[in-house]
Amino acid sequence: MKKTFVFDTNVLIDESDSIYDFNDNNVVLPLTVIEELGGLKKFSDERGHNAYRVIRKLEMEALTYLKGKSILSQFIIIDEAQNLTPLEVKTIISRAGKETKVIVTGAPNLIDNPYLDPFSNGVTYRAEKFKGQKLFAHVTLDKSKEASLRGWRRSCFKNG
């Protein structure tokens, strides 16, 4: 049975080839890990060298190149989907093939795309279209630390 391993930045910095030690399993790198590796690769020490080696091994593609492809036996995370259009989310999800799992995250009220709103973004689209489907689950978080911080920031910057 395949297992899924989520890597931390420190693991990859210490052993840049560790990605290959899990051949028959799924390896997941959170976006924050990829961002941290990008920041570390500029250093000329061993950490920077290992970060650069890991980044060179990653496969990332622009959304436009996904059309016509099937993504098999992978774990796909679509983060910040509130800033994607329904068509963009549909394009990614429709590429999922056999044994592929898809997680879509986002906050419909925190949109940076000027052409979207809380009712016309990728997160809302996915949730509405998949309601009632057997292979679909939806979780809504009512409170988060981000929400508390957002309220605090609004009150601090309300009048100036």
C-alpha positions as CSV (number, residue, x, y, z in Angstrom):
1,M,0.0,0.0,0.0
2,K,1.3,3.4,-1.0
3,K,2.0,5.9,1.8
4,T,2.2,9.7,1.6
5,F,5.2,11.5,3.1
6,V,5.2,15.2,3.7
7,F,8.7,16.6,3.7
8,D,10.0,19.5,5.8
9,T,12.6,21.9,4.5
10,N,15.2,20.7,7.0
11,V,15.0,17.1,5.8
12,L,15.7,18.3,2.2
13,I,18.6,20.6,3.3
14,D,20.3,17.8,5.2
15,E,19.7,15.1,2.6
16,S,18.9,16.6,-0.8
17,D,18.5,13.1,-2.3
18,S,16.0,11.9,0.3
19,I,13.2,12.5,-2.2
20,Y,14.3,9.3,-4.0
21,D,14.3,7.1,-0.8
22,F,10.5,6.7,-1.1
23,N,10.2,5.3,-4.6
24,D,7.0,3.4,-4.2
25,N,5.2,6.1,-2.2
26,N,3.9,9.6,-2.6
27,V,6.1,12.5,-1.6
28,V,4.5,15.9,-0.9
29,L,6.3,19.2,-0.6
30,P,4.1,22.0,0.8
31,L,4.3,25.3,-1.0
32,T,6.0,26.8,2.1
33,V,8.9,24.3,1.7
34,I,9.3,25.2,-1.9
35,E,9.3,28.9,-1.0
36,E,11.9,28.3,1.7
37,L,14.1,26.3,-0.6
38,G,13.9,29.2,-3.1
39,G,15.1,31.6,-0.5
40,L,17.9,29.3,0.7
41,K,19.4,28.5,-2.8
42,K,21.0,31.9,-2.9
43,F,23.5,31.0,-0.1
44,S,26.9,29.7,-1.2
45,D,27.1,27.2,1.7
46,E,26.0,23.6,1.9
47,R,22.4,24.6,2.6
48,G,22.2,26.7,-0.5
49,H,23.8,24.0,-2.6
50,N,21.3,21.4,-1.4
51,A,18.3,23.7,-1.8
52,Y,19.4,24.3,-5.4
53,R,19.8,20.6,-6.0
54,V,16.3,19.9,-4.7
55,I,14.6,22.6,-6.7
56,R,16.3,21.3,-9.9
57,K,14.6,17.9,-9.2
58,L,11.1,19.3,-8.9
59,E,8.6,19.1,-11.8
60,M,6.3,22.1,-12.0
61,E,4.3,23.1,-15.0
62,A,2.2,26.1,-16.0
63,L,-1.5,25.5,-16.0
64,T,-1.7,25.9,-19.8
65,Y,0.5,22.8,-20.3
66,L,-1.8,20.6,-18.3
67,K,-4.5,20.3,-21.0
68,G,-4.4,16.9,-22.6
69,K,-2.4,15.3,-19.8
70,S,-3.5,12.8,-17.1
71,I,-1.9,13.0,-13.7
72,L,-1.8,9.4,-12.3
73,S,-1.1,8.3,-8.7
74,Q,-0.2,11.7,-7.4
75,F,-1.3,14.0,-4.6
76,I,-2.3,17.4,-5.9
77,I,-2.8,20.4,-3.7
78,I,-4.4,23.5,-5.2
79,D,-3.7,26.2,-2.7
80,E,-5.2,29.7,-2.7
81,A,-7.8,28.5,-5.1
82,Q,-10.0,31.6,-4.3
83,N,-7.7,33.5,-6.7
84,L,-8.3,31.0,-9.5
85,T,-11.2,31.1,-11.9
86,P,-13.6,28.2,-12.0
87,L,-12.2,27.2,-15.4
88,E,-8.6,27.0,-14.0
89,V,-9.7,24.8,-11.1
90,K,-11.8,22.6,-13.4
91,T,-8.7,22.2,-15.7
92,I,-6.5,21.0,-12.9
93,I,-9.1,18.7,-11.3
94,S,-10.0,17.2,-14.7
95,R,-6.4,16.1,-15.1
96,A,-6.6,13.8,-12.1
97,G,-6.4,10.2,-13.1
98,K,-6.4,6.8,-11.4
99,E,-5.3,6.9,-7.7
100,T,-4.8,10.7,-7.7
101,K,-6.1,12.7,-4.7
102,V,-6.9,16.4,-5.0
103,I,-7.1,18.9,-2.2
104,V,-8.4,22.4,-2.9
105,T,-7.8,25.1,-0.3
106,G,-8.8,28.7,-0.1
107,A,-10.7,31.4,1.6
108,P,-13.5,32.7,-0.6
109,N,-13.6,36.0,1.2
110,L,-9.8,36.7,0.8
111,I,-9.6,37.3,-2.9
112,D,-6.7,39.2,-4.6
113,N,-7.9,38.7,-8.2
114,P,-10.0,41.7,-9.2
115,Y,-12.1,39.7,-11.6
116,L,-13.4,37.3,-9.0
117,D,-15.7,37.6,-6.0
118,P,-16.8,35.3,-3.1
119,F,-19.3,33.6,-5.4
120,S,-17.3,33.2,-8.7
121,N,-14.0,31.9,-7.6
122,G,-12.4,28.4,-7.8
123,V,-13.1,27.4,-4.2
124,T,-16.8,28.2,-4.3
125,Y,-17.2,26.7,-7.8
126,R,-15.6,23.4,-6.7
127,A,-17.7,23.2,-3.5
128,E,-21.0,23.9,-5.3
129,K,-20.4,21.6,-8.3
130,F,-19.3,18.7,-6.2
131,K,-22.0,18.8,-3.6
132,G,-23.6,15.4,-3.1
133,Q,-20.8,13.5,-5.0
134,K,-19.6,10.3,-3.3
135,L,-15.9,11.0,-3.9
136,F,-16.1,14.5,-2.5
137,A,-15.8,16.0,1.0
138,H,-15.9,19.6,2.1
139,V,-14.7,21.2,5.3
140,T,-15.5,24.8,6.3
141,L,-13.4,26.3,9.0
142,D,-15.4,29.1,10.8
143,K,-12.5,30.4,12.9
144,S,-8.8,30.6,12.4
145,K,-5.9,32.5,13.8
146,E,-5.7,34.3,10.4
147,A,-9.2,35.6,10.9
148,S,-8.3,36.9,14.4
149,L,-5.3,38.7,13.0
150,R,-7.2,40.1,10.1
151,G,-9.8,41.6,12.5
152,W,-7.0,43.1,14.6
153,R,-5.3,44.5,11.5
154,R,-8.5,46.1,10.3
155,S,-9.1,47.7,13.6
156,C,-5.6,49.1,13.7
157,F,-5.7,50.6,10.2
158,K,-9.4,51.6,10.1
159,N,-8.8,55.3,10.4
160,G,-5.5,55.9,8.8
